[in-house]
Amino acid sequence: MTSIFIPPRPDLARRRFVQGLALGAAGAGLGWPRASLRAETPASAQPGILTGTDFALDIAETQVNFTGRTRPATTVNGGVPAPILRWREGTTVTLRVTNRMRTSTSIHWHGIILPADMDGVPGISFAGIDAGTTFTYRFPVRQSGTYWYHAHTRFQEQTGLYGAIVIDPAGNDRVHSDREHVVLLSDWTDDDPERIYARLKKQSNYYNFAQPTVGDFLRDARRSGLGNALAERKMWNEMRMNPTDLADVSGHTYTYLMNGTAPAGNWTGLFRRGERVRLRFVNGSSSTIFDVRIPGLKMTVVAADGQYVEPVTIDEFRIAAAETYDVIVEPQDDRAYTLFAQSIDRSGFARGTLAPQAGMQAEVPALDPRPWLSMGDMMGAMSMGGGHDMGGMDHAAMGHASMQHDGMAGMQHDMSAAKSAAPAPRVHHARTEYGPTVDMRVDTPRTNLDDPGIGLRGNGRRVLTYADLHTPGGAIDARAPGREIELHLTGNMERFIWSFDGLKFSDAAPVHFRYGERVRIVLVNDTMMTHPIHLHGMWSDLENPDGEFQVRKHTIIVQPAQRITYSVTADALGRWAYHCHLLYHMEAGMFREVVVS
């Protein structure tokens, strides 16, 4: 019998305190001794902004307090988040990074097109920055938009080493705004990330406090009958999977921050009535996918991952770890509006305010109900037929030979997933997928881009999808791809093993691109989790289901049981990282090296 490790019951009173405390010096009003605050990161309305072409960045271990507990963080120039760096397209920037810690460190300039030896990934593009040394990054700025930077050394990103980058265009900005604010979302934990990782390896659902209950079973039995409710539970148990396994780490451990401020700290961005306000959203979290909305305000998306897109007006958007979105809002009333970013598993939220003056706040929405994974999330295109044919799922990989699937009450929560999805060509599983490191394979994934994702389908709001995003002017490289490389996102969720094609990074050979070629990457998600995939050094030209150019990005969400394709021009010589941007997935093996030669 498999042993089960039961996590301790969360301290609910402390969680309320954690979610209601602003960063650092906010504790002064709670009667904390003044001496205990001197070495801590102070509260601020916005991270500091550094402009120009020459920058000095000091990385150090600094005590911070987000939750009522003083904990060590990895800081840049003393702060979490790191300073906002403001560059200009067409210049050359020099960044002298000094490591004042006792361990090695690094900075990766996420989404920035630069030489491989400036990319900042230890073991791939450089050796890292040793303790007590300075490394100088120097490279031309060949783009504009909203980006970010972060550590690429073990879990230092989780402990605070991340910050936003804003690059002004060399000429006029095609997006007019009267003022702008960076909105950097992140997740903070008082726990040591090494301990979090160790717990996930022992029990992958350790942080999931919203697993199916007896109450859920009784509800489903009343709604769809006892037999169907039992069949559904039997199916999930046989697969050794959990329908609420949406995030590795939840709000019971995380405190979600907006510009370094916890929810009750009420980070505030100011506006004047009638202004066009540009909000540059950056998801700098380690492990959290956020769903963002501003009740009472429409948002017009004008850029994705730093690249202009044809404007599209929406109520809500999903932003995965490492993605960025620029939106325009136009408040017409002299009142406060809540910036609300709830986690994909609905276990917590980051929150701030847009207001005409400091000190104002608006009502904070309740968290949406926690969704369950649907048949479409498990089986892809095969679930879209009327009979819910289970042929699209590899039963053997999931440890069972048959299922009953009529009724499936709990899994119907998200069955509105786009019926328009055309089945993909039958995929080709690598022989390395057939083994103990893979617990699921999808044979007929869906290919549609018009699905907003689990928890957002049919919620009554206008939610952004990748099908809405269009880069003006088309692809930079109009050539058709000369060849395809198919890779599968794989894992064993129970053992917390993540990989490409069933191979962890330590066991995998590099992926090779020929310099100058145009190559199509085919990604098939054989897991039931959403993965944001990032290729360093080159743009990823996302394609629609017909293989036509859609939008240029540096990080692409691949939903469960989905097939995504994008073309890459291999115009950057050297060795590059390629990985899932959920930090614990990357560290667990969903990482490859790409060599362009």
Secondary structure, DSSP 8 states (H G I E B T S, - for coil): -----------HHHHHHHHT--SGGGGGGGT--GGGGTTB----SS--EEESSEEEEEEEEEEE-SSSS-EEEEEETTBSS--EEEEETT-EEEEEEEE-SSS-B--EEET----GGGS--BTTTB--B-TT-EEEEEEE----EEEEEE--STTTTTTT-EEEEEEE-SS--SS--SEEEEEEEEEEESS-HHHHHHHHHH-TTTT------HHHHHHHHHHH-HHHHHHHHHHHHHHT--TT---SS-TTTEEEEETTB-GGG-EEEE--TT--EEEEEEE--SS--EEEE-TT--EEEEEETTEEEEEEEESEEEE-TT-EEEEEE---SSS-EEEEEEETTSS-EEEEEEESSTT---------------HHHHHGGGGGSTT--GGGB-TGGGT-S----S--TGGGGGTTS-TT--B-------GGGSSTT----BSS-B--S----TTTTTSSS-B--GGG---TT--S-----SEEEEEEEEEETTTTEEEETTB-GGG---EEE-TT-EEEEEEEE-SSS-EEEEESSS-EEEE-TTS-EEEEESEEEE-TTBEEEEEEE----EEEEEEESSHHHHHTT-EEEEEE-
